[in-house]
Amino acid sequence: MALQDLTFNKEDGKYTCSVQLSGDVGIHLEYSEKPVRLAIYQSMTGDNYAPIFATYDSGSIFDRTIVGVLPDMYLKIESETQPAVAKMLVNEN
């Protein structure tokens, strides 16, 4: 397992991060302010994302596994606030 940094960019007033996955992952986000609106989307093509998770109050720490990921799927995270810490745990095999 390897812990990787996630990079968020500001787009249309939201902070977004898009990654292509090789399998199941763990997402860890920490915020200095709360509540935080947060949404996670997936796509098999890299376009036309479908929502898989949303919350209007994630708290100051968000920690969640994303399972059932097919190799080469895309994941997009949208947040109204820039995370102070943003990590993804991936399997190196």
Protein Blocks (a to p, Z undefined) as FASTA:
>chain_A
ZZdddddddeehiacdddddfbdcddddddfbdcddddddddfkopaiadfbdcfbebjb
dcdddehiaehiacddddfbdcfbdcddddfZZ
